[in-house]
Amino acid sequence: MEPSELRADVPALERTTYFNTGASGPSPTRVVEAVESCLEYHEYEAPASEGMYSAAFDVFDRTREAVADHLGATTEEVALTQSTTDGINRIAAALDWEPGDVVVRTDLEHSSGILPWKRLSRQGVDVAVAESEDGRVDVEEMEAALDDAKLVVLSSLTWSHGTRLPVAEVVERAHEAGAFVLVDAVQSPGQMPVDVKQWGADFVAGAGHKWLLGPYGAGFLYVDEGVERHLEPSHIGYRSVEDPNAEEYAYEPGAHRLEVGTVSPAPYAGLQEAIELVEEIGYDSIQDRIAELTDRLKEGIVAADGVDLVSPREYESGLVTFTVDDRDPESFVAELADDGIQIRSLPFPDGAVRASVHVFNTVDDVDELVARL
């Protein structure tokens, strides 16, 4: 599939110049049709054939396989969740915490990577924050905190700056110190390849509704083989255990123990279709196009009076953060939205707004935004 074919299949792009995929991506019609088809079959056909539970479980199995193949994992290492936040919380609630345990996170995390540890701090867990500079963390400076850590939390790609963090290096140092590592990877799949085995992290959380252009409600959680033995899920249901009717329950092996009960299969059918679509385009094409377009956008930002580029000048991702002098970010974003251009404001860095450039964007899109700057 060519990027132009993808663009033609996204109805929302007929009515807006969309630069907000880092928040949520507009789905192509074939993804929405997969959701609709799954729901119709589940509700209209399955009751009279294999049954609604069997039909749903078949979708779950196929989606786990698609996610696992996409991330370089096994199906046993993938749990289906509702979102990245959901996946992070399932890990936070499943680890055995004691007063004095330490969580180390960066100061670049989304609220999904902040709030669960704030809650645990009320139970006596200490939270250490590794400070960053210009969207980057110094692993050497993190090491002192890593010595006492039970869990280290970081993003693969910062939502605030669009910078890539040194996941594999942090994982190596954290494991040497005896700590687990949880990666918020939601900004990566869909715009760049992810190989969880190369990262070496214990847990990787993500979702399909951003760069993968999938529907809301379909997330995924990778748990490295063997690490599940350290997890005691806070919620349990028939999808968590091998035999829900046994006198003594036994958790499902691998990550599946973190799944609980009945959810709609429809979003997962959409996620499966979205992954297939991204793979049809190919990450070489996706990254080349994003790099080309972000370079053009950054060139325009640097050349514009009163506009300062916050993200790195060289390509790292499709997230481009900048500030506009003497303009309130939220008012500026609203003004652009009134003119049909979608970007977003950020809580940090101070005064910043962010444009997300994906493979469906065009030179004309970029030039339209630059003209407004």
Beta strands, then each sheet from edge to edge (+ up, - down):
strand 1: 17-18
strand 2: 78-81
strand 3: 102-106
strand 4: 126-130
strand 5: 132-133
strand 6: 136-137
strand 7: 149-155
strand 8: 180-184
strand 9: 203-207
strand 10: 219-223
strand 11: 307-309
strand 12: 319-324
strand 13: 341-342
strand 14: 344-345
strand 15: 352-356
sheet 1: 1+ 13+
sheet 2: 2+ 10- 9+ 8+ 7+ 3+ 4+
sheet 3: 5+ 6-
sheet 4: 11+ 12- 15+ 14-
end
